[in-house]
Amino acid sequence: MSKQGAFPRVTAPQIIACKAEGRKIVGLTAYDAVFAALEEEAGVDFLLVGDSAGNVIAGHATTIPMTMDSMLFLTRCVSRGTSRVMVVADMPFGSFQVSEEETLRNAIRFLKEGGAQAVKIEGGGYLIQTVKRLVEAGIPVMGHLGLTPQMINVFGGYGVKATTEKEGKQLLLDALALEEAGCFAIVLEKIPASLAEKVSKQLRIPTIGIGSGSECDGQILVNYDLLGIFDKFKPRFVRYYMNGAELVRGAVSSWVNDVREGTFPSESESYEAPNANQESKAAKRSRRT
């Protein structure tokens, strides 16, 4: 049992404090207990249960089809696999656009049923009051500006966002408004590095970059990208830290060959009845006599 008053996981105030301390924040996506445990052991600060699962787990072309039920299931898996990191649940498309009341209800489910410590919401503008309501209710919120994949049907593609002076000013205004509403951090996805640096310097809360340069207060990647497992395409901002796809294909191919050649399973990988070995030894002795 933990000591009274202790909180075992990374908290929103600790994430904010990293910026004041000049310590880079490290996030990564996770969708299951096994990867979540490994990533926690490796030292990340927070795990995002991203709706990117729609692409890398469910096989959809976009994140749009992900539902509350599917995201709650994945969040529970990640929460059960970890004990120290902050678990941030991505609110899927349709879970926060209808009303403040429905958004609050869904966000509460992520904390109560999913075991998350925070939620992430894509967008600014009309969501400011919703963010404020969630924070007032005790739900830490991570914002998300720039390329917001749930808006793909409006954007029409995954290109760099906020490339004009007008768009850059609006993004900064949205970031400041999200900070004022109570967000503890904001993801900046695929915007010019110079703009990300400007926003990061003007905010008191941390910025978490993905495809937005090195001057953000932290970085996040999709774990399947970082590990080179999802190799259908490689965005410019992704760095492979291992060739996971080739390693997996190679391992499975070796197993396929071993099975077909009859070398798997071996005797040491098989089981016998409790006294089968004794009976076998007795039979050998009788043959010798």
Backbone hydrogen bonds, N-H to C=O, Kabsch-Sander energy under -0.5 kcal/mol:
donor,donor_aa,acceptor,acceptor_aa,energy
6,A,3,K,-2.2
10,V,84,R,-2.5
15,I,11,T,-1.9
16,I,12,A,-2.3
17,A,13,P,-2.4
18,C,14,Q,-1.2
19,K,15,I,-0.7
19,K,16,I,-1.1
20,A,16,I,-1.0
21,E,17,A,-2.0
22,G,18,C,-0.6
22,G,19,K,-1.0
23,R,18,C,-2.6
24,K,22,G,-0.6
25,I,217,D,-2.0
27,G,25,I,-0.5
27,G,219,Q,-2.7
28,L,46,F,-1.3
29,T,221,L,-1.7
30,A,48,L,-1.7
36,A,32,D,-1.9
37,A,33,A,-2.2
38,L,34,V,-2.0
39,E,35,F,-2.7
40,E,36,A,-2.3
41,E,37,A,-2.3
42,A,38,L,-1.4
43,G,39,E,-0.6
43,G,40,E,-1.4
44,V,39,E,-1.5
45,D,26,V,-2.6
46,F,26,V,-1.5
47,L,86,M,-2.9
48,L,28,L,-2.2
49,V,47,L,-0.6
49,V,88,V,-3.1
50,G,48,L,-1.7
53,A,50,G,-1.6
54,G,51,D,-2.2
55,N,52,S,-1.4
56,V,52,S,-2.2
57,I,53,A,-2.0
58,A,53,A,-3.0
60,H,54,G,-3.4
66,M,63,T,-1.6
71,M,67,T,-2.4
72,L,68,M,-2.7
73,F,69,D,-2.0
74,L,70,S,-2.0
75,T,71,M,-2.3
76,R,72,L,-2.4
77,C,73,F,-1.9
78,V,74,L,-2.3
79,S,75,T,-2.6
80,R,76,R,-2.4
81,G,77,C,-1.2
82,T,79,S,-1.1
86,M,45,D,-1.8
88,V,47,L,-2.9
88,V,86,M,-0.6
89,A,87,V,-0.5
89,A,118,A,-2.6
90,D,49,V,-2.0
91,M,120,K,-2.4
95,S,92,P,-2.2
103,T,99,S,-2.2
104,L,100,E,-2.6
105,R,101,E,-2.3
106,N,102,E,-2.5
107,A,103,T,-2.8
108,I,104,L,-2.4
109,R,105,R,-1.5
110,F,106,N,-1.4
111,L,107,A,-1.4
112,K,108,I,-3.1
113,E,109,R,-2.5
114,G,109,R,-1.6
115,G,111,L,-0.6
116,A,110,F,-2.3
117,Q,87,V,-2.8
118,A,87,V,-1.2
119,V,140,P,-2.1
120,K,89,A,-2.5
121,I,142,M,-2.1
123,G,144,H,-3.1
127,L,124,G,-2.2
128,I,125,G,-1.8
131,V,127,L,-2.7
132,K,128,I,-2.2
133,R,129,Q,-2.2
134,L,130,T,-2.2
135,V,131,V,-2.5
136,E,132,K,-2.3
137,A,133,R,-1.4
138,G,135,V,-1.6
139,I,134,L,-2.3
142,M,119,V,-2.8
143,G,141,V,-0.5
143,G,185,A,-2.8
145,L,187,V,-2.9
147,L,189,E,-2.9
148,T,146,G,-0.8
151,M,148,T,-2.8
152,I,149,P,-1.7
154,V,151,M,-1.6
155,F,151,M,-2.9
156,G,152,I,-3.0
161,K,190,K,-2.7
168,G,164,T,-2.4
169,K,165,E,-2.3
170,Q,166,K,-2.1
171,L,167,E,-2.4
172,L,168,G,-2.1
173,L,169,K,-2.3
174,D,170,Q,-2.6
175,A,171,L,-2.4
176,L,172,L,-2.5
177,A,173,L,-2.2
178,L,174,D,-2.5
179,E,175,A,-2.2
180,E,176,L,-2.4
181,A,177,A,-2.1
182,G,178,L,-0.8
182,G,179,E,-1.0
183,C,178,L,-2.4
184,F,141,V,-2.0
185,A,141,V,-0.7
186,I,206,P,-2.0
187,V,143,G,-2.6
188,L,208,I,-2.5
189,E,145,L,-2.4
189,E,187,V,-0.6
190,K,188,L,-0.5
190,K,210,I,-2.6
196,A,192,P,-2.3
197,E,193,A,-2.3
198,K,194,S,-1.9
199,V,195,L,-2.8
200,S,196,A,-2.4
201,K,197,E,-2.0
202,Q,198,K,-1.3
203,L,199,V,-1.3
208,I,186,I,-2.7
209,G,207,T,-0.6
209,G,218,G,-3.0
210,I,188,L,-1.9
217,D,207,T,-0.7
218,G,207,T,-1.0
219,Q,25,I,-2.1
220,I,209,G,-2.1
221,L,27,G,-0.6
225,D,222,V,-1.1
226,L,222,V,-2.3
227,L,223,N,-2.2
228,G,225,D,-1.6
229,I,224,Y,-1.8
230,F,224,Y,-2.1
231,D,229,I,-1.1
238,V,235,P,-1.7
241,Y,226,L,-3.5
242,M,226,L,-0.6
244,G,227,L,-2.1
244,G,242,M,-1.4
245,A,228,G,-2.4
247,L,243,N,-2.1
248,V,244,G,-2.8
249,R,245,A,-2.6
250,G,246,E,-2.5
251,A,247,L,-2.4
252,V,248,V,-2.6
253,S,249,R,-2.4
254,S,250,G,-2.1
255,W,251,A,-1.9
256,V,252,V,-2.6
257,N,253,S,-2.2
258,D,254,S,-2.3
259,V,255,W,-2.4
260,R,256,V,-2.3
261,E,257,N,-2.0
262,G,258,D,-0.5
262,G,259,V,-0.9
263,T,258,D,-2.0
264,F,258,D,-1.2
269,E,266,S,-0.8
270,S,267,E,-1.5
276,A,273,A,-1.9
277,N,273,A,-0.5
279,E,275,N,-2.4
280,S,276,A,-2.4
281,K,277,N,-2.4
282,A,278,Q,-2.5
283,A,279,E,-2.3
284,K,280,S,-1.9
285,R,281,K,-2.1
286,S,282,A,-2.3
287,R,283,A,-1.6
288,R,284,K,-1.7
289,T,285,R,-1.6
